[in-house]
Amino acid sequence: QLHAMAAHGTVTPAPNFNAEADAVALYNAMHPNGVHGGTDERTIASIIGHRSNAQLQELKAKYTSMYDKYLPEDLRPHLIGALQSLVLALMDTKAVYEASCLRKAMKGLGTNEDVLIEILCTRTNQEIREISEAFKTTFGRDLEKDVASETSGHFKKLLVTLCKGSRDEGCGLDQERAVREAKELYDAGEGRLGTDEAKFTEIIGTRSFAQLRATFEEYNKIANRGIISSIEREISGDLKQAFKTIGEVWAWYIMSI
């Protein structure tokens, strides 16, 4: 499963990375003794599985310049099954891979809401825009429209908002707004019978993490409980999971500054 931290990469760059040496090693692993037949899968897995995505993109370019071949297509006939699927997926740019995950989550009968949440609720504006572009380029489809057609209610409104890649990402904060919106969140949930999910969506779905930090601190003073606790009590279903996932990113933001 993807996690909030995935936005920052799960494979650390290999030290002493040498794209040319890796390209030669991969070519030799596919063509032992310079001929077809036999594949050194261990070497392929070791290289592809231990390079960051940025390094893999550099490696693809170097391989093309050296052998006039596209590395993923050169690898394809030399691998089978799960290893082939994994290696080819890792060779994609991050945006293409995540666009593919989103397409798979929405294609056919049923929708995998967990995948939508884990990607759309944790990525930066730039990453969302890159994923949307990859979705259109790869599948000829509009990500925002597909998400809108596969979801409903306030969950749909939140994800469509996130698909626009327009969250405020500034570092500044408005303390007066934080106090005001903390009260609005309280009045939309703990302070009333029933829950105004639209207010939670408006604030949690669009404010910067710096602003949310200040708002949630003020909220704690009013409600005598944290915002995540209130979300657990006041929100249900996929919308609750989406808000909690955004909360995980907010918590990561707090720890990283």
C-alpha positions in Angstrom: 0.0 0.0 0.0 1.1 3.5 -0.7 1.6 5.8 2.2 1.8 9.6 2.7 5.6 9.4 2.7 5.5 7.9 -0.7 5.3 11.4 -2.2 9.0 11.8 -1.2 10.1 8.4 -2.6 10.5 5.0 -1.1 13.9 4.0 -2.7 16.9 6.1 -1.8 19.3 7.0 -4.5 22.1 4.5 -4.9 25.5 5.9 -3.8 28.2 6.1 -6.4 25.6 5.7 -9.2 27.1 5.2 -12.6 24.5 5.1 -15.4 27.0 3.9 -18.0 28.2 1.0 -15.8 24.6 0.0 -15.1 23.7 0.2 -18.8 26.5 -2.2 -19.6 25.6 -4.5 -16.8 22.0 -4.7 -17.9 22.9 -5.3 -21.5 25.3 -8.1 -20.5 22.6 -9.6 -18.2 20.2 -9.8 -21.2 22.9 -10.9 -23.8 25.4 -13.1 -22.0 28.6 -13.5 -24.0 27.1 -11.1 -26.5 24.4 -13.4 -27.8 20.7 -14.0 -27.1 19.6 -16.8 -24.9 19.7 -16.9 -21.1 19.1 -14.0 -18.8 20.8 -13.0 -15.6 17.6 -12.0 -13.7 19.4 -11.5 -10.4 21.6 -8.7 -11.9 18.6 -7.0 -13.5 16.5 -7.2 -10.3 19.5 -5.9 -8.2 20.1 -2.9 -10.4 16.5 -1.9 -11.1 15.3 -2.5 -7.6 18.0 -0.4 -6.0 18.0 2.8 -8.0 15.8 5.8 -7.3 13.3 6.7 -10.0 15.4 9.7 -11.0 18.4 7.4 -11.5 16.3 4.9 -13.5 15.3 7.7 -15.9 18.9 8.7 -16.3 19.8 5.0 -16.9 17.1 4.7 -19.6 18.5 7.7 -21.4 22.1 6.4 -21.2 21.0 3.0 -22.4 19.4 4.5 -25.4 22.4 6.6 -26.2 24.7 3.6 -25.9 22.7 0.9 -27.6 20.1 2.8 -29.6 17.4 0.8 -27.8 14.6 1.7 -25.3 15.6 -0.1 -22.1 12.0 -1.2 -21.0 11.3 -2.7 -24.4 14.7 -4.4 -24.4 14.0 -5.9 -21.0 10.4 -7.1 -21.7 11.2 -10.3 -23.7 13.9 -11.3 -21.2 11.6 -11.4 -18.2 8.3 -13.1 -17.4 5.5 -13.0 -14.8 5.7 -10.9 -11.7 9.3 -9.9 -12.2 8.6 -8.5 -15.6 5.6 -6.5 -14.3 7.6 -5.1 -11.4 10.7 -4.2 -13.4 8.7 -2.4 -16.1 6.6 -0.6 -13.6 9.7 0.7 -11.8 11.1 1.9 -15.1 8.1 4.2 -15.6 8.4 7.8 -14.4 6.7 8.3 -11.1 3.8 10.2 -12.7 3.2 7.5 -15.4 3.2 4.8 -12.7 0.8 6.6 -10.5 -1.5 7.5 -13.4 -1.5 3.8 -14.2 -2.4 2.9 -10.6 -5.3 5.4 -10.8 -6.6 4.1 -14.1 -6.5 0.5 -12.8 -8.3 1.6 -9.7 -11.2 3.1 -11.7 -11.3 0.8 -14.7 -14.1 -1.8 -15.0 -16.6 -2.7 -12.4 -16.1 -1.1 -8.9 -13.6 1.4 -7.8 -10.6 1.0 -5.5 -11.1 4.1 -3.3 -8.0 3.3 -1.2 -5.7 3.9 -4.2 -7.5 7.2 -5.1 -7.1 8.3 -1.5 -3.4 7.3 -1.1 -2.3 9.1 -4.3 -4.6 12.1 -4.6 -4.6 13.0 -0.9 -0.8 12.9 -0.5 0.8 14.5 -3.6 1.9 18.1 -4.1 0.2 20.3 -6.6 3.1 19.8 -9.1 2.9 16.0 -8.7 -0.9 16.1 -9.2 -0.5 18.1 -12.4 2.2 15.7 -13.7 0.0 12.7 -12.9 -3.0 14.3 -14.7 -0.9 15.0 -17.7 0.5 11.4 -17.7 -3.1 10.1 -17.4 -4.2 12.1 -20.5 -1.1 11.2 -22.5 -1.1 7.5 -21.6 -4.8 6.8 -21.6 -6.3 9.7 -23.5 -8.6 10.4 -20.6 -9.2 13.3 -18.2 -8.3 12.4 -14.6 -10.7 14.8 -13.0 -13.6 13.6 -15.1 -12.9 10.0 -14.4 -12.6 10.6 -10.7 -15.9 12.6 -10.7 -17.7 9.7 -12.5 -16.4 7.0 -10.1 -17.1 8.7 -6.8 -20.0 10.5 -5.2 -21.0 13.0 -2.5 -18.5 15.0 -0.4 -15.9 12.3 -1.1 -16.2 13.2 -4.8 -16.1 16.9 -4.1 -12.8 16.5 -2.1 -11.1 14.4 -4.7 -12.2 16.6 -7.6 -10.8 19.6 -5.6 -7.5 17.8 -5.1 -7.3 16.8 -8.8 -7.1 20.5 -9.7 -3.7 20.7 -7.9 -4.6 24.0 -6.5 -4.0 23.6 -2.7 -2.3 26.7 -1.2 1.3 25.7 -0.7 2.6 28.9 0.8 4.5 28.9 4.1 2.8 32.0 5.5 -0.2 31.8 7.8 -3.1 34.0 8.8 -3.6 33.5 12.6 -7.0 35.3 12.5 -8.2 32.9 9.8 -6.9 30.0 11.8 -8.9 31.0 14.8 -12.0 31.7 12.7 -11.8 28.4 10.7 -11.1 26.3 13.8 -14.4 27.6 15.2 -16.1 26.9 11.8 -14.8 23.3 11.9 -16.0 22.9 15.5 -19.4 24.3 14.6 -19.5 22.0 11.6 -18.9 18.8 13.7 -18.6 18.6 17.4 -20.7 21.7 18.0 -23.8 20.5 16.3 -26.1 17.6 15.7 -25.0 16.0 12.5 -21.9 17.1 10.4 -21.4 19.7 7.8 -18.9 17.7 5.6 -18.8 20.6 3.1 -17.0 22.8 5.6 -14.5 20.1 6.4 -13.8 19.6 2.7 -13.5 23.3 2.0 -10.8 23.9 4.7 -8.9 20.6 4.8 -8.9 20.2 1.0 -7.6 23.6 0.1 -5.6 25.3 2.9 -1.8 25.1 3.1 -0.3 22.7 5.6 1.2 25.7 7.4 -2.3 27.2 7.7 -3.8 23.9 8.7 -1.2 23.5 11.5 -2.3 26.8 13.0 -6.0 26.0 12.5 -5.7 22.5 14.1 -3.8 24.0 17.1 -6.7 26.5 17.6 -9.2 23.7 17.1 -7.6 21.7 19.9 -8.1 24.6 22.3 -11.8 24.8 21.4 -12.7 21.2 21.2 -10.3 19.8 23.8 -9.4 17.1 21.4 -7.3 16.8 18.2 -8.8 17.2 14.7 -8.1 13.5 13.8 -10.1 12.4 16.9 -13.0 14.6 15.8 -12.8 13.2 12.2 -13.0 9.7 13.7 -16.1 10.7 15.6 -17.9 12.9 13.0 -17.0 11.6 9.5 -17.6 8.1 8.1 -16.6 6.0 5.1 -14.2 7.0 2.4 -14.4 10.7 3.3 -13.1 9.9 6.8 -10.2 7.9 5.4 -9.3 10.7 3.0 -9.3 13.3 5.7 -7.2 11.1 8.0 -4.7 10.6 5.1 -4.4 14.3 4.6 -3.9 14.5 8.4 -1.0 12.1 8.1 0.6 14.4 5.5 0.0 17.3 7.8 1.7 15.4 10.7 4.7 14.6 8.4 4.8 18.3 7.5 5.0 19.2 11.2 7.9 16.8 11.8 9.8 18.0 8.7 10.0 21.7 9.6 
